[in-house]
C-alpha cells in the first residue's frame, strides 16, 4: 500500500512539472511573433457593417489639433477599442500614428499613398460626426501644422485642414441640398443630425487600414514601426525566453527520469540501461 502511495505522489509531481512547462511555453507563444515570422491579421469580409448610434460621449470634442505628428488622442469609448482586425480599431489607429503610419513616422511601414488615404478616410468620418453634431472641432483629432521633428508641414493641406474642408463643403448653406454622390453620407448626417450614416465611413476606414497594415507587416517582416535598435532588443529578449524554455524542458526531463528510476526501484524493477 505504501509503495502505491509513493508511486501516485511521484506521478503527480511529474505531471505538475509537465503542466508548468506547457503553461510557460504557451505564454511565450502567445507573447508575439518570433523573429522572421509575420504577425497574423484577421481581415474582415466585404460585408462588414457597423451601426454607430451617437457614439461620441459628452466632452469628446477637441479645442485644437495635435501639435505633433506622433500618437493621436484616443476616444474614451469602448466602441472604439474593437475593429475589423487586430490593431484596426479607431483608437488603435490613432495610437499607431507616428509609429506604424503617418507622414512623419520615422520607421513607418505604410506607403505614401496608404498614408494619404488613411488620413482622408479618417477625415471623412470625423467630419461626418462633426456635421451630425454641428461641431467642426471633431476634426481636431487629426494633426495640422507641424514645425518640429524631421520636417515641417503647413496647416494648409494637412489632415486637419482636409477634414475641415469636408465639413465646410456640406455645412455651407444650401450645399447639402445638392449633394454629390461621394458625400451622401456626410449630407445625410448634416440634415438628419444623426451619426447613423457615418457608420459606413468608419467601416471603410477600418477595413482599408487593416489591408494597409497587412501589407506593411509583410514588408517589415512582421514588425512595422520598429527601429533597428528596438528590433535588436526584441530579438534578444525572444532568444532569452527560448533558452529559458529549453532549460525548463531539460530540467523537467531530468526530474521525471529520476522519479521513474525511484519508482521502478521501489516496485522491484531494474531500470533499462
C-alpha positions in Angstrom: 0.0 0.0 0.0 2.8 2.4 0.9 4.5 1.7 -2.4 1.4 2.7 -4.3 1.1 5.9 -2.4 4.7 6.8 -3.3 4.0 5.9 -6.9 0.9 8.1 -7.1 2.8 11.0 -5.4 5.7 10.7 -7.9 3.4 10.7 -10.9 1.5 13.8 -9.6 4.8 15.5 -9.1 5.9 14.7 -12.7 2.5 15.8 -14.0 2.8 19.2 -12.2 6.2 19.8 -13.7 5.0 19.0 -17.2 2.0 21.3 -16.9 4.2 24.1 -15.7 6.4 23.7 -18.7 3.4 23.7 -21.1 2.0 26.8 -19.5 5.3 28.6 -19.8 5.6 27.5 -23.4 2.1 28.7 -24.2 2.7 32.1 -22.6 5.8 32.6 -24.8 4.0 31.5 -27.9 1.2 34.0 -27.2 3.6 36.8 -26.5 4.0 37.7 -30.1 5.7 36.6 -33.4 9.1 35.1 -33.4 11.9 36.6 -35.5 11.2 36.2 -39.2 7.6 35.4 -38.6 4.7 37.7 -39.6 2.0 38.6 -37.1 -1.4 37.2 -38.2 -4.1 39.5 -39.2 -7.8 38.6 -39.4 -9.1 40.7 -42.2 -12.9 41.4 -42.4 -15.3 40.2 -45.1 -16.6 42.6 -47.7 -19.9 42.9 -45.9 -18.6 44.2 -42.6 -21.0 46.8 -41.2 -21.3 48.9 -38.2 -24.1 50.9 -36.7 -22.8 53.8 -34.6 -25.5 55.4 -32.6 -24.3 58.8 -31.2 -21.1 57.2 -30.0 -19.0 60.2 -29.1 -19.6 60.9 -25.4 -20.0 64.4 -24.0 -16.8 66.3 -23.9 -15.2 64.4 -26.7 -14.6 67.5 -28.9 -11.2 69.0 -29.0 -10.3 72.7 -28.9 -7.1 72.3 -31.0 -5.4 69.9 -33.4 -2.5 67.8 -32.1 0.7 69.8 -32.1 2.9 67.0 -33.4 2.6 64.0 -35.8 3.0 61.5 -33.0 0.3 59.3 -31.4 -3.1 60.9 -31.8 -5.6 61.4 -28.9 -7.9 58.5 -28.4 -11.6 58.5 -27.6 -12.8 57.2 -24.2 -15.4 54.9 -25.5 -15.1 51.1 -25.6 -16.8 51.1 -29.0 -13.6 52.4 -30.5 -11.4 49.7 -28.9 -12.5 47.0 -31.3 -12.1 46.9 -35.1 -12.1 44.7 -38.2 -8.6 43.3 -37.4 -6.0 43.2 -34.7 -4.7 46.8 -34.5 -7.5 48.1 -36.6 -9.9 49.8 -34.1 -10.1 53.6 -34.3 -8.2 54.0 -31.1 -5.5 51.6 -32.2 -5.2 53.5 -35.5 -4.9 56.8 -33.6 -2.3 55.3 -31.2 -0.2 53.8 -34.0 0.1 57.2 -35.8 3.6 58.4 -35.8 5.0 54.9 -35.4 3.4 52.5 -37.8 1.8 55.0 -40.1 1.7 58.8 -40.7 3.6 61.4 -42.8 6.4 61.8 -40.2 6.6 58.3 -38.8 10.4 57.7 -38.7 10.1 53.9 -39.2 6.6 53.8 -40.6 5.9 50.9 -43.0 2.9 52.5 -44.8 3.5 53.7 -48.3 2.8 57.4 -49.1 -0.5 56.7 -50.9 -1.6 54.5 -48.0 -0.9 57.2 -45.5 -2.8 59.7 -47.6 -5.9 57.5 -48.0 -5.9 56.7 -44.3 -5.9 60.4 -43.4 -8.6 61.1 -45.9 -10.9 58.3 -44.7 -10.5 59.3 -41.1 -11.1 62.9 -42.1 -14.4 62.0 -43.8 -15.5 60.1 -40.8 -14.7 62.8 -38.3 -16.2 65.4 -40.5 -19.4 63.3 -40.6 -19.6 63.1 -36.8 -19.0 66.9 -36.7 -21.8 67.5 -39.2 -24.2 65.4 -37.2 -23.3 67.4 -34.1 -22.9 70.7 -35.7 -19.3 71.0 -34.4 -16.2 71.1 -36.7 -13.9 70.6 -33.7 -14.1 66.8 -34.2 -11.6 67.4 -37.0 -9.1 68.3 -34.3 -8.4 64.6 -33.6 -6.2 64.9 -36.8 -2.9 66.8 -36.9 -2.5 70.1 -38.6 0.6 72.2 -38.7 4.0 70.7 -37.6 7.1 72.7 -37.1 9.3 70.2 -35.3 10.8 66.8 -35.8 12.1 65.6 -39.2 10.1 68.0 -41.3 7.8 71.0 -41.2 4.2 70.7 -42.5 1.9 73.7 -43.0 -1.7 73.7 -41.9 -2.9 74.1 -45.5 -3.4 70.7 -47.0 -2.9 69.0 -43.6 -5.2 66.1 -42.5 -6.9 68.5 -40.1 -7.4 71.0 -42.9 -8.7 68.3 -45.3 -11.3 67.2 -42.6 -12.5 70.8 -42.2 -12.8 71.1 -46.0 -15.3 68.2 -46.0 -17.2 69.8 -43.1 -17.4 73.2 -44.8 -18.3 71.8 -48.2 -21.5 70.3 -46.7 -22.4 72.8 -43.9 -22.3 75.8 -46.2 -26.0 77.0 -46.6 -27.6 75.2 -49.5 -24.7 72.8 -50.1 -26.4 69.7 -48.5 -29.4 70.1 -50.7 -27.4 69.5 -53.9 -25.1 66.8 -52.5 -22.7 64.9 -54.8 -22.7 61.1 -54.7 -19.4 60.8 -52.8 -20.7 63.0 -50.0 -24.1 61.5 -49.5 -23.2 60.1 -46.0 -21.9 63.5 -44.9 -25.0 65.3 -46.2 -27.3 62.8 -44.5 -25.6 63.3 -41.2 -25.9 67.0 -41.5 -29.6 67.0 -42.5 -30.7 64.3 -40.0 -28.4 65.4 -37.2 -27.6 61.7 -36.6 -24.3 59.8 -36.9 -26.0 56.6 -38.2 -25.0 57.5 -41.8 -21.4 57.8 -40.6 -21.1 54.1 -39.9 -20.2 53.1 -43.4 -17.3 55.6 -43.4 -15.9 54.2 -40.1 -16.2 50.7 -41.6 -14.3 51.7 -44.7 -11.6 53.4 -42.7 -11.1 50.3 -40.6 -11.0 47.8 -43.4 -8.7 49.9 -45.6 -6.3 50.4 -42.7 -6.3 46.7 -42.0 -5.4 46.0 -45.6 -2.6 48.6 -45.5 -1.4 47.2 -42.2 -1.2 43.6 -43.5 1.0 44.8 -46.4 3.1 46.8 -44.1 3.7 43.8 -41.9 4.8 41.8 -44.9 7.3 44.5 -45.9 8.6 44.8 -42.3 8.9 41.1 -41.6 6.1 41.3 -39.1 7.5 44.3 -37.2 6.3 47.6 -38.7 7.3 50.7 -36.9 10.3 49.2 -35.0 13.7 50.9 -35.2 16.8 48.7 -35.8 17.7 49.2 -32.1 14.2 48.1 -30.9 14.3 45.1 -33.2 17.7 44.0 -31.9 16.4 44.3 -28.3 13.2 42.4 -29.1 15.0 39.6 -30.8 17.5 39.3 -27.9 14.6 39.0 -25.5 12.9 36.3 -27.6 16.1 34.3 -27.7 16.5 34.5 -24.0 12.9 33.4 -23.5 13.6 30.5 -25.9 16.7 29.5 -23.9 14.7 29.6 -20.6 12.1 27.4 -22.1 14.7 24.8 -23.3 16.3 24.8 -19.8 13.0 24.2 -18.2 12.2 21.4 -20.6 15.6 19.6 -19.9 15.1 20.1 -16.1 11.6 18.5 -16.3 13.1 15.6 -18.3 15.8 15.0 -15.7 13.3 15.2 -12.8 10.9 12.9 -14.5 13.6 10.3 -15.2 14.9 10.4 -11.7 11.3 9.9 -10.4 10.9 7.0 -12.7 14.1 5.3 -11.5 13.0 5.6 -7.9 9.6 4.2 -8.7 11.0 1.2 -10.7 13.4 0.5 -7.8 10.6 0.6 -5.2 8.5 -1.7 -7.4 11.3 -4.2 -7.6 12.2 -3.5 -11.2 15.6 -2.6 -12.7 15.9 0.5 -14.9 16.8 -0.3 -18.5 20.4 0.7 -19.3 
